[in-house]
Every structure is written in structure tokens, then in C-alpha cells.
Amino acid sequence: MFLILRIVLGIVFFILGIIGSLLPIMQGWIFFLLSALVLFPRSRFAIKACQKIEPKMPRMVARLRRWGIGIPPEDRDGDPVET
């Protein structure tokens, strides 16, 4: 159920990004960023994006990590793998 919700949200954000890139009153890049984070939560892009914005918005990054977005993969010992 959670996976279906994540996919639907990612597609909706992507469609809003396309609409936003065509309309001058909406910023499309924000929705493209959200769709990438929702559809690919453990990608290198999501991890680096969360690390980059963490000093400016620590509460937002903490919330994203609670939702499973931007969490680096762990090796078998449980230690984070360097990216």
C-alpha cells in the first residue's frame, strides 16, 4: 500500500513539474525534485540532496529520513557506506 502511494505521489509531482515548466506562475523544478525524491528514495541523488540541504533545513531532512527518503545504504555490519 505504501509503495503504491509513493508511486502515485511521484507521478503526480512529475505531472505538476511538467505543468509548472509550461506555466510561468508555477515553479516546475520543485515538483521535479519532489518526484525524484519520492520515486527514488535511496538513490545517490536523494542522499546527496538531503546532505546538501541538511544544514539549512534540518527539521525537513529529519522528516524526509523518517519517511525513508535520503537514507544511505548500509553494509552488512550496519555501518553506513561512504558515497
N, C-alpha and C positions, 0 to 999 in steps of 0.2 A: 504494500500500500504506500509506504514512504517513497519507494523508488518510483512508482507511478506519479506521485505528487511532484517529486523532484523533476522528472522528465517533462511533465505538463508545465510546471513553472519555468523551466529552461526554455521551452518552445515559446511560451507567452512572452518572456523577456526578449527573446530573439526577434519575434514579430514586432514588438514595441520598438526595438532598436532599428528595424528596417523603416518603420513608420517615422521614427524620430530623425532618421537620416534624410528623409524626404521632406519633412515639415520643418520650417525654420523656428517654430516655437518650442519644439521638444529637443532635448539633447539625446541623440541616439547612442552615443558611445557608452553612456552609463548603463543602458539596458543590454548592450552587447557584453559589457564587463560582467553584469549580473548573470546573464545567461551562461557565460563561460564558467563562472564560479559555481553555478548550480549544476550544470551538466557534467562538469569535470572537476569534482571537488578535491581530488588528490593529485592533480596534475602539477607539474613544476610551475606552471604559470600561476595557479591558485596559491601555492605555497609561497612563491616569491612576492606575489601581490600582497598577501597577508603580512609577510615580514616587512615589506616596504611601508605599508600604511599603519603598522602597529604603533610606532612612536607618536603618530598624530592622533590616532583613534583607537586607543587600547580596549575600550569597552566594546566597540563594534567588532574588533578582531576576536575578542573573547567570546562574543555571541556567535560569530561565524564558526569558530572552532567547536563550540558546544553543539552546533548543528552538523559538524563533521566536514566543514569546508576549510581547506588550507592546512590540514594536519599532515605533517611529513610522515612518510612511511617509516616503519621501524624494522630493524633487523631482528633476527631470531632471539637475541638476548634482551630485547625490549629497549635498547638504546636507539635514539634517533639516528638515521643515516644522513650523513652530510650530503648536501646537494650542490 
